[in-house]
Amino acid sequence: MDQFVLFTDGRAPWVAGWGTLALINAGLAQGKNRRGLIWFLLSLVFGPLATLVLVLLPRVRPTLF
C-alpha cells in the first residue's frame, strides 16, 4: 500500500510533468548536438530553467578533426 501514497497524495501529476519535461529536454539537446543524458539529469534538477537555457544555446557545430 505504501507505494501508492505518492499517487493518492496529489503530487503524481507534478512528478509526471517534471519527468516528461526532462525527456523533452533530452531530445531537444540531442537535436542541438548536445549530450541528451546530461541535459536529462539537469532537467530533473532544474526543470524549466534548464529548458530556457537549452533553447537559448546555439547548435554545436561538428568539428572536422
Secondary structure as GFF3:
##gff-version 3
##sequence-region A 1 65
A	DSSP	three_ten_helix	2	4	.	.	.	ID=ss1
A	DSSP	alpha_helix	5	8	.	.	.	ID=ss2
A	DSSP	alpha_helix	12	31	.	.	.	ID=ss3
A	DSSP	alpha_helix	36	46	.	.	.	ID=ss4
A	DSSP	alpha_helix	48	56	.	.	.	ID=ss5
###
